[in-house]
Amino acid sequence: MIGLSTYAFFWQISDRAPEPLGLKALLLRTWELGAELFQIGDYAPLQTYSNSQLDDLRKQADDLGITLELGTKSIRPEHLASYLRIADLLGAKVIRSLANASDSRPTLSEAERQLRVSIPAYEASGVTLAIETYEQMSSTDIVALVENIGSRCLGICLDPANCVANMEHPMAVIERCAPYVSNLHVKDFAFIRRDGWSGFTLEGVELGKGLLPYAYMLEKVDPVSRGINQVVEHWLPWQDDYAKTVQAENAWSAHNLERMRNSMRPRKTGI
């Protein structure tokens, strides 16, 4: 499936929004854009939702025909347990998290120990935990973590854009992680010259207009045959005012979804 993350609506749920959108509004926007999946990523208020609120959210998603996934930060056992409870109530079968979050920076051995506490419950629930490629932990270490634990419910959320900050080449990250991928984040990026030509800024662009080797990622990961969902995210810079920013954000989402759909369609062959 192809879908959207809360990071595709970054500015619409931010403090700059006159009325930040809630999850029900985001589900409706996702449906309007024709996506079939919504990943609730790093949305702190979700942890305060009552069972009744979570049931309502799941019902709305079911009515719209949208599959839910979750995203969070930290692999502390108590944190992963709380998100597994939320996932069970929402019917989510994938949770993306970070091995090195701002509140928890374990070593590789500590990360393995923490995950070994949590994984049995994930296996029992049939929920996959996908550790995202991120600049705080090398893709080599993430692969080692997944290999060492060796669980069918522990994989990698591949996002090559993040690894650039750790001086890892996106194609090398894709090659290394491909066998273990269970979730894909799709966001394109480019190095943009700053004013005065005094260095570069790494920022987002529409899919196909930057440096993300998307075709190579599809070739190596093969998400269709492996049943791996693709989730759109953006690094959209602020566009001078809120109205322009939201217009660009929604346009990027529509563009990226269409380009991804086209990449999934069989190519016509002729004589």
Secondary structure by P-SEA (a helix, b strand, c coil): ccccccccccccccccccccccaaaaaaaaaaacccbbbbccccccccccaaaaaaaaaaaaaacbbbbbbbccccaaaaaaaaaaaaaacccbbbbbcccccccccaaaaaaaaaacaaaaaaacbbbbbcccccccaaaaaaaaaaaccccbbbbccccccccccccaaaaaaaccccccbbbbbbbbbbbcccccccccccccccccccaaaaaaaaacccccbbbbbbbbbccccccaaaaaaaaaaaaaaaaaaaaaaacbbbbcc
